[in-house]
């Protein structure tokens, strides 16, 4: 039997993408077809978010697994509903419909709430030159003429690719050129005067989203922005799943790298089209991300970050030619990764330190960046302590039955007033699920209204919004008002998953405060970083202990600090060089080995805030 006999053909709707491949799970085939399908648990069959419907089948399909039966009713399976990560098309062809709740979508991105202005002094700079023409009386080689014009002596470094083009560029331009330098390296020689076209790009590579800001390096102005989902999410919502996948083989590591760099290139292209600029005139990309994202983008195996003693391959600042990584800017331009702190605390946390300025103040500051993996920083000009709390997936909806990311149709805020539940959705669309800020509101409002206990149990199953089917569920939006033809609800299990996540977060900042020898209420300022933090209802976050109870005026919505910090490093070599000294004052705290962590974590799970 030939290999062709094993091929299957699947069409994914509503995208209309068709793939012919060897038999695999529908999730794997969707990933290969680059279609929009959630895979929050990395194909483990536990999240139930990859629900699809096989609407046409001309061949054989695998039998439903036990994991599928945990998430799907018999009548749903009979109607063709399956979990894509568990289902294999064995032979033939089929058409698969991906419902709205199972599709990935572009999420809402907040702005930057902190000042990123710094005195300009980028690593990349352009110089318009008119070197002397070669003559019989002056036979200096072309590269020497360039060095003499730049007055660099013999310190100028240059790649072969630039040197090979130099003779032709000099003569075709009539000895009228523009040289681009990155520090002491020649990265480009262009005909005529192009000195006004000098750009860089700051990138935040998050576990779930990627943000790119295109910057004019002559003015420091951000001239275009673009963002998109990190497609690695198809291989797992959390970084541990991606470590596992990337560690299986060099090919799988390359796959995750290509997914990230491919999206970065698409976003660069989008930003260039918006601004009318050319990627060839981008001479540096400075990126930040957690330690795992950092390694994956550079093509470094992240395996040993995930096992004790959690050691990265490199923590210092590194720079490599863009062409070596596959980033579509000027090929000899540079891609710079700013330093990591250690373990799971990456360059995004360093960027947060840089832009918040907590390293310069005597005030004791707490900075929390809630994401797929949450970073917590506490300190001031004397010392900064940093830890990582594995809390993000639940805050982003991955472990909540009706949870979803902050995209169109997500319930983002909830209020219960005089027994009446009110909610709002992103873009005022019909509700499709609940995102992180909505879950915080919902749990806080349920607790304040006496509908749940401090441990998340329903107090009265006869409540008009509680239905008991397989398990008791609180209906937030009924099937008739939702945009997914199903109820949007939370169960006690959902609430418990959320409380476990917030317990990890609270234990993190409590342990850091204990190490500082202060009560959390004595913290002078709190910075909430990232898109998630921008949409949090502060009072509700304090009620359920996500944040310490301090004066509300001391809490700052910082916005997208990671990309802001990347831009500071892009625009200022001076600030970039300061990082080495700043990081000497940063102490990494590995929560998992702290003697008090288990006790503090268990104590942090129940809600302890006062009802308003």
N, C-alpha and C positions, 0 to 999 in steps of 0.2 A: 504494500500500500504506500503510495507516495505521500510526501508531506503535504501536498496540495489537498489531499483528501481530508485533512484535518482542519482546513481553513473554514472560517465562519464569516458571515457578513452581517454587520449590525448597523442600523440607521438610528441615530439619536435625534429625537424631536423634543422641543420645537427648533433646535439649532439646525436640523437638517443635515447633520454631519454623518457620513457613512465611512466605515472602516472595514477592511477585509484583513483578517489576521488569523493566527492560530488560536485555538480555543483558550479562553481565559475568563476571568470574572468580568462581569459587566463594568465594574469599577475600573479594572485594568484597561479594558477596551476604551472606556470613556476617556481615561487619561491619555491613552495613545492617540485618540482622535482629537485631543485638546478641546473637549467639550465641557460645558459647565455643569459639574456634578460634585456635590459635597462628599467628602470622605473624612469627616472630622476625627474619627478614631484610627485612621490609617489602615482601614480594612479589617479591623479586629472583630467587627460584627456586634459591637457593644453600644454604639451611639444611636443607631437606627435612623441616621440623617440621610442615608443614601437610598431612600425608598424610591423605586421606579415602577412603572407599569409596562409589562410586555403586551403590546396591543396587537401585534401580528407575529406569528411564529410559524415558520416552515422548516421544521427540523426538531431537534431534541434539546431539552434544557435540563439541568441538574435538579434533583429533588430538593424541596425546602429543607434547610438545616434547622437544628434546634434553636440556634440564635435567631433565625428568621421568625420562627414560631413565637419567640419571646416578644417580638415587636409587631407582628402582623396577626390579624384575626383570620380564621379559616375562610371566611367569606371574602376577605381582601386577597388572600392567596388564590382563591378560586377565580377572582376577577383579574388575575394577572399581576398583582402587586408583589414585588420581591425586594430584598435588599441587594443592591448592586454588588456589594463586596462579597456576598455569599453565593451569588448565582452565576453559573457557567452556561453559556450556550455551547453545547457539545458538538452539534452538527447543524448545517443549514444556515438559514438567515432569519432575521427578525427585525421588527421595529420596536423601539423602546421609547416611551414617553417619560420625560423627566419633569415631575410636578414642580410648581413654583417654589415650594418649601425645600426642595432638594437641590435647587440651583444655587451656585455661588453668584454673588452680585457685588457691584462696586459699592464700597462702604462710605459712610459719611466721614469726612476728614475735617478736623477743626483747624483753625489758624494758629498763629504763634502769639502767645500772650506776653512774652518777654522780649526785651530789646536785644537785637543781634548786631547792632552797629559797633564796629571796631575800626580803629585806624587801618586803612588799607595797606597791605604789604604781602600780596599773594606770592606763592612759590613760582607761579607761571607769569611771565611778563614778555611783552613784544617790543622789539626795537627796530625802527626803520633805519636802514643803512644804505650807503652808496660806496661800496668798496672801490678802491682804485683798480682800473683795468690792468690786465696783464700785458706786459710789453717785453721786447727783447732785452731792454735795459732793466726790467723789474720782473724776473721770472719766478717770483714767490708762488708756491702752490696755492690753490684756491682756499683750502682750509686755513692756511696761515693768513691770507688776506682777511678772511672773516674774523679770525682771532684778533688780528691787529685792529680791525674796525670796532670790534666789541671791547677792546682793551682788556682782554682776559688773560693774556699771556698764554702759557701752555696748560692752564688749569681747565680749559674747556673740554668737557666730555661730549662725545657724540656717537650715535648709533650708526651702523653701516648703512642703514636704509636712508638716512638723511645725507650722509656723505656721498652715496652713489648718485643722488639727484642734484647735488650742489653744482657741478660744472654746468649742467644744462640750464638750471634755474638762473644762475648768474648771467649767462650769455643771452638767454631768451628775454630776460627782463632788462637788458642794457645796463647790467650792474646796478640795478635798483631793486632792492629786496627788503623783506622784513624777516628778521630772525626771532624765533620764539625760544626762550630759555625756561627751563624748570630747574630752579636753583642754579647749579653750575653745569647743567646738561643741555645741550642743543637738541630740541625735539622737533623743530620744523624750520624750513627755509622756504619762503613764499615769494613769488614775484610781486613787484610794485609795493605800495604802502598799504598794508593790511593791519596796521598797528591798532586801529580802533576796534578790531574784531577779536577780542580776547575774552574767552568765557570759561567758566568752570561749572561743575555741577555737584551739589550736595545731595546725598542719598541716605535715607533711613531704610535699612533692610530689616523690617520686622518679621516676626514669625508668620503673621497673617496678612500684612500689607507692606507695600513698598512705596515710598514717597520720594519724588525727585524735584529739586528746585534748581532751575537754571539761573546762574548768577553772572552779571557783567563784572568782570574783574577790574575794569577801569573805574567803575562808579560804586561797586558794592551792591548795586540794586538787583533784587530778584526779578527777573523779567518774564519768567514762565514757571508754571507748576504742573505736575502730573502725578497721579497716583493710581495704583492698581493692586489687586489681590496678589499675594505671593502664591504662585501656582504650586509650590512645594506642599501646600496645604492638602493637596490630593493624596499625599503620602503620610498624612498624620497632622492633626491639629497641634500637637505638642512637639517640643524639640526632641524629646526622648525617642519618639517614633521615628523621627528623621535620622537621628543618630543610628538607630538600629538598621534602618533601610540603607543608609549610606555605607555602613560598615560591612554589608554583605558582599560587596564586590566593587572593584574600581569602576565598572560600568555604571553601577547604581549611584556611586558618588558623583560621577560625571553627569548623570541624568539630573540630579538635584542641582548641581552647579549650573547646568545649561538652562534649567527652568528659571532660575533666579536671574541669570545674566540675560536671558531672552526677554524677560519682562522689563528689566532695567533698560535694555536697548529700545524696546517699544515705547517706554515712557520718555526716554531721551528724544526719540523721533517725534513723539507727540509734543514735547516742550519746544523743540526746534521749529516744528511747523507752526505752532502758536505764535512764536516770536519772530519767525522769518529768519532764523539763524541756521548755520550749517554745523552739523556734528564735527566736521573737520576743524572748526575753530574753537572746539572745546579741548582744553589742554590739560585739565586735571579733573578727576572725580575723587572727592573725599567721601567715604562712606562710613556709616556706623551701623551697629547691629549687635545682638547678643553674641556670646562666644561661639555658639553653634552656627548661627547665620554667617558670622565672620569667616569661619573655617570653610563652610560650604561654598561661599562665593569665591574664595581663593582656591578651591579645589583641594583643601587639606582635610584628611580624614578626621572626623570629630569624635571618633570612638572613645578616646581616652579622657575626653571631657565628661563622659557619662559614667565612668567607673572610678571608684575611689583610687587615688586621692584627687580626682577631678582636675587633671592637668591639661591645659591647652598646649598646642605645639609652639605658640609664640604669643607673647602679650604686648611686646613693644610695637611702636609705630613702624609700619612697613609700606613700601611703595614699589609698584611693579609697572612695566609698560602695559598700556591698555590692550595691545594686541595679544599679549601673553595670557590675558584672562578672558578675552572675547568680548570686551566692552567697546561699543562702536562710537568712540570719540576719535580724535586724531590718533592714529595708530601708535605713534611714539609719545603721545601724551601719557600721563601717569595716573594710576589708580592708587590712592592712598587710603589705608585703613588706620584710623586713629587707635590708640592703645586699648587693650582690655585690662580689666582689673584682676580677674582670675576666676576659675571655676565657671559658673554660669553668668557671672557679672561681666558684661561686655562693654563694647565701645559706646553703646547707646547711653549707658550710665555715666560714662566719662563725659559724653556730650552734655548730659543733664547737669553735671557739676560745672562744666565750663560756662554754659549759658545762664544758669541760675546765680552764679557768683557766690555760692555758699562757702567756697574756699577762701573768700576775702572778708567775710563778716564775722563779728564776734557773737552775733545772734545764733542761737542753736536752731538749726533748720532741719526739718524732715521733708524729704522729697520722695514721693511715691509715684511710680510709673506702672500703672496696672495694664498688663497686656497678657498675652498667652503665658509669658513667664514674667512675674512682677518683680521689679527692682525697687529696693528700699534703701535710702541713704539718710544718714543722720550725722550732723556735724557742723563744723564752722571752720574758721581759719586755723585752729589748733589741730584738729583731726577730723576725719570723716570716716565713718564706719559704713560698710555696704554689705547687704545680703540679698539673696534671691528667694522669693517665695513662690512655690508651684501652685499658683491660684488662678491663672488666666483662663483656661478653657471654660470653666463654669461662668466666669464673669463675661465671657464672650458667647455664652449660650451652648457650648459644645456638650455639656453634660446635663442639660435641661431639656425635657421632652419637647417643649414648644419654644426652646431657645433658638436664637439666630444672631447673626452679627448686625452691626448698626448700618443696615442698608434699607432701601425704600420698603415701607410697609412694616418695619419693626416697631413694636410698641416701645417707646422710649421714656415715657413717664406715666405714672399711675397715681391717682388720689382716691381715697375713700372718704367722702363727706356725707355725714348723716346717713350712713349705710349705703350710699349710692356710689358705685365705682365709675370713675371717669378715667379715660386714658387718651394719650395722643400718640400718633405714629409719625415716623419720618416721612416727609413729603406728603403728609395727610392722605396717604394711601390706605386702602382697606388693610387691616392687620393680618400679617402672615406669621407672626411669632413675636417673641419678646427678646430684646437685646439687653446688654448688661445694665445700663442705667435704669431700664424698666424693671429688671429683676430686683435691683436694689430698692426701688420705690415700692414694688409690690410686697416684698418681704417686710419692709419697714411698716407699710400701711396695714398689712394683715396683722402684724404684731401690735401696733398701736391701737387698732380697732378691736383687739381681743379675739381675733379669729384663729390665731395660732399661739402656741405657748412659746417660751423662750428657746425651746429645743425644736421648734418647727412643727409641732403636732397640732392638728385641728382640734379646737376646743368643743365644737358642736357640729356633728355631721348632719344635723337637720337644717343648717344654714341654707338659704335659698340658692346660693351660688355653688354649693357643694353637691356634686353628684357621685354616687357610688356605683361604678361599673366593675372593672377589674379591681381597681383600688379607688379610694376617695380622691376626687380632684376638685380644685377650686377653678371655676370657669371665669376666665378673664374676658374673653370675647367668644360668643356662641358661634356655632357653625354658620348660622344665617347671616351674621355680620362680618365674618372673616373673609379673607381673600384666598383661602386655601381649601374651602369646602370641608372644613373640620373645625372642631372646637380648639381654641387656644386656652390652655389650662396649665396648672401646676399641681403636682402631687406632693405628698409628704416626702417622697424620695427626692423629688426635684429640689425642694426646700432644703433638705438635708445636704444634698450635693453642694448647694450654694453656701450653706453654713460651714461646711468643711473647707471650702475655698477661702471664705473670709476669715476663718479661724487661722489658716496658714498665714494670711496677710497680717492679721492682728498680732499673732505670735512673733512675727518678724520685727515689727516696730516696737513691740513691748520688750523683746530681748535686747535690742539696740539701746533703748532708753535705760534699761537696767544696767547695761554695761557703762553707760554714761553717768549713771548714778543720779538720774532725775526721774520724776514721775512724768508720764506722757503729757499730762496737763501743763507741765512747765515748759514745753517746747514753745519757742518764740514765733516760729513761722512754719507753715506747711505749704509745700508746692505740690499741686496735683498736675502731673505731666501726662501727655498723650491725649488723643481724641476722646478716649473713654472718660478721663478725668474731667474734661470740659463739660460733659453732659450730666455729671453726677449732682443729685440734689444733696447739698451738704448736710442739711438737718437729718435727712433719712440715713445718710452714710454714717453719721455720728450715732444715731439711734441704734443701729445694728453693728456698731463697733468697727466699721471699716477704717474710720479715722478717730484719733484721740479727740476728746471733748475739750476744745479750746475755743477762744473767742473767734467768731466767724470772720471778723475783719482780718484775722491773721492767716487766713487760708487764701492762697493765690492759685487761680486757674492758669497754669503755665502754657497749656496748649502743646503743640508738636515740638517739644524741646529737643528731641533727638536730631531731627533734621536741622533745627536752628543751631545746635552746637556744631554739627558737621559744617555748616556754612561759615561759622566763626573760624574754624580751623582752615577752611578753604581760603578765606579772605585775609588771614593774618598768620604769617609764619611766626611772628613774635608770640602770639597766643598759642600756636601749635607747639612751639618749643617750651612754653611754660608748663605743658602737661607733665613733663618728666618730673619737675619739682613738685607739682600739685599731687601727683600720684604717690610720691613718697609719704604723703600725709594721709593716704587712704588705706584703711585696714579692712581686708575681706573677712567676713564672718560666715563660716559654713554652718548654717542652722542645723543640719542633720547631725553634726557631732557635738552640738551644745548640750551640756548636761541637763539643762532646764527645758529643752525644746519640747519633749514629749508632754511634760506636765503643762507647760504654757500653752501648747497647741490644744490639748484636750480642754483646758479651761477657757480657751478663746472661742470655741465652737458655739456654745449657747449665746443667745442675745443677752447682753447685760445692760443695755441702754435704758434710760427712763422713758416711759410712755409720755407723750406730750398731752 
